[in-house]
Amino acid sequence: MNNKILSLLNNNLLTVTPSLIRSFDEETSKIPGIIKLTLGEPNFNTPSHIKISGIKAIVDNKTHYAPNRGIFELREAISHYLQRHYNLTYNPKSQIIVTNGASEAISTAMNAFLQKEDVVLCPAPAFGLYKNLAEINGAKYIEIDTEENNYKLTPEKLTKYLKKYCDKVKMVILNYPNNPTGITYSENEIKRFADVLRQFSVVVLSDEVYSEFSYKERHTSFSQYLPEQTILVNSVSKSYAMTGWRVGYLCGPTEIISNLGKVHQANIATIGTMNMFAATEALNNGDLDIQKMKLDYKKIRDFVCKKLKKIGYKIAPAEGAFYVYVKIPTDFKGTSIDYARQLAQKAHVAVIPGAAFVKGDQRSFRISYAASIKDLTKALDNLEEFTARRQSNGQNNSLSCS
Ligand SMILES: Cc1ncc(COP(=O)(O)O)c(C=O)c1O
């Protein structure tokens, strides 16, 4: 029987679906012996010096409310870090808000900008949170398919969509290194996007949570080229293996940040004070931790990609983050969820189906290689066996993408 108040819910929720990443992870976790390559969760623990700073903050009674925008020490650490790593200038007094992970930063920005019928453009495949938050805010979420260009957005395609949706476009989302494809953009490519976006009255939400894990070349922040139109989102979650601490931040022009601050204040007030002290230590003294993790991820990435290619899978260029986006064999007739289910049940390997990253389906799956080399070796051996079995049953892994 329907609950009496069900029909009173905000209509915007009708198109919002719970995260397939989470539900598929839960579904496959029940399979005995499953090797999970599902969540975007670093397999490292938070470095000790960072944990100790968090503990010290508790012992020192840093357990009270903090200022709405976060403790000044952390905002200053963010400002110095962004200057040191990406040559960005953000004033800790007026241009930075500490948020509850990057997730809240994205939510706050969308709450602040989006109204009914606004269009949000996002290159797809993409992290599912963008679509859900855009729709919760009543906006139209429009995907720009990038598959035909090996998952890279081009300035030409971006221009085409901006012109097509014209005045309706309020926000453009960029996320690189990208979840789920792992692709990223060079400085020159970023400059060219900025040249396009400068001509339109749109806000760019640049989600750079994987900025530290760019293996091909140094990460260039979008904010370097179009700061006046950019809301920069980042967090300590991935870079310092701190997903559970829930510390992120957003940066932007002063007047914009003062308005975003109203949303953050209303929804969150402020995040956990002791967590902010740990994040301050990470940003001030964690450069070496990042370097070590990056080296490890890169080695693992090389190993995983080589083996996937050997098996016969076609993959997107895994240039950053800790994901590989893999094409499903063309002779497989079901959906990406069907394929991922078969992998889970028959090969005991849990991955995320491509359907989690686009509105319809995408004949791909995402492997998170933030896992132990032991688990990855076993998982890839299982995939090889699974593929060989399919081939001997008359199906093969022949794929169409280069
Ligand atoms: C692209 C992207 N943005 C944002 C987030 C959320 O990050 P946080 O844990 O800091 O909220 C994730 C997490 O997986 C992500 O992949």
The ligand as an ORCA input file, in Angstrom:
! r2SCAN-3c Opt
* xyz 0 1
  C      34.533     12.229     -9.997
  C      34.212     12.209     -8.544
  N      33.849     13.350     -7.956
  C      33.543     13.398     -6.642
  C      33.600     12.262     -5.858
  C      33.247     12.363     -4.414
  O      34.386     12.586     -3.661
  P      34.311     12.768     -2.071
  O      34.566     11.425     -1.480
  O      35.401     13.734     -1.751
  O      32.970     13.278     -1.743
  C      33.980     11.046     -6.447
  C      34.011      9.816     -5.654
  O      34.124      8.713     -6.125
  C      34.295     11.017     -7.824
  O      34.658      9.896     -8.435
*
